[in-house]
């Protein structure tokens, strides 16, 4: 493969990665377990949409404390 073809292939792959990430939303997850507990920030995950309970469901799936206790999920 020529050097020019290699460069074009790399550029194409980078563009595909960038386009893939354009349609993502950030979901900030905070959770706690127990009675009267304070929410603790767990992290941010990417979701495809902020519609419905997608963000909350993703937090509960990724973080076990969110699945069993109280949770707060903010999508932006």
C-alpha positions as CSV (number, residue, x, y, z in Angstrom):
1,X,0.0,0.0,0.0
2,X,1.4,3.4,-0.9
3,X,2.1,6.1,1.7
4,X,-0.7,8.3,0.4
5,X,-3.2,5.4,0.6
6,X,-2.2,4.7,4.2
7,X,-2.6,8.4,5.1
8,X,-6.1,8.5,3.5
9,X,-7.1,5.4,5.3
10,X,-6.0,6.8,8.7
11,X,-7.9,10.1,8.0
12,X,-11.0,8.1,7.0
13,X,-10.9,6.0,10.3
14,X,-10.5,9.2,12.4
15,X,-13.5,10.8,10.6
16,X,-15.6,7.7,11.3
17,X,-14.6,7.8,15.0
18,X,-15.5,11.5,15.3
19,X,-18.8,11.1,13.5
20,X,-19.7,8.2,15.8
21,X,-19.1,10.3,18.9
22,X,-21.1,13.3,17.6
23,X,-24.4,11.7,18.4
24,X,-23.6,10.9,22.0
25,X,-24.9,12.5,25.2
26,X,-23.3,12.6,28.6
27,X,-25.0,11.0,31.5
28,X,-23.7,11.9,35.0
29,X,-24.5,9.2,37.5
30,X,-24.8,9.6,41.3
31,X,-25.9,6.8,43.6
32,X,-26.2,5.6,47.2
33,X,-27.4,2.7,49.3
34,X,-28.9,2.7,52.7
35,X,-31.4,4.8,54.5
36,X,-30.8,8.5,54.5
37,X,-27.6,8.2,52.5
38,X,-26.0,11.0,50.4
39,X,-25.6,10.6,46.7
40,X,-22.0,10.0,45.6
41,X,-20.9,10.8,42.1
42,X,-20.0,7.6,40.2
43,X,-18.9,8.8,36.8
44,X,-20.1,9.9,33.4
45,X,-21.1,7.5,30.7
46,X,-22.2,8.1,27.1
47,X,-25.7,7.4,25.9
48,X,-27.3,7.6,22.5
49,X,-30.3,9.8,23.6
50,X,-31.6,11.6,26.6
51,X,-35.1,10.4,25.9
52,X,-37.2,8.5,28.5
53,X,-35.2,6.6,31.2
54,X,-32.2,5.8,29.0
55,X,-29.7,7.7,31.2
56,X,-31.1,6.3,34.5
57,X,-31.2,2.7,33.1
58,X,-27.6,3.0,31.9
59,X,-26.4,4.2,35.3
60,X,-28.2,1.4,37.0
61,X,-26.7,-1.1,34.6
62,X,-23.1,0.2,34.9
63,X,-22.9,0.9,38.6
64,X,-24.1,-1.7,41.1
65,X,-24.8,0.9,43.8
66,X,-27.2,2.6,41.4
67,X,-29.1,-0.6,40.8
68,X,-29.7,-1.4,44.4
69,X,-30.1,2.0,46.0
70,X,-31.1,5.6,45.2
71,X,-29.8,7.1,42.1
72,X,-29.7,10.4,40.2
73,X,-28.9,10.5,36.5
74,X,-28.5,13.8,34.6
75,X,-28.3,13.7,30.8
76,X,-26.8,16.5,28.8
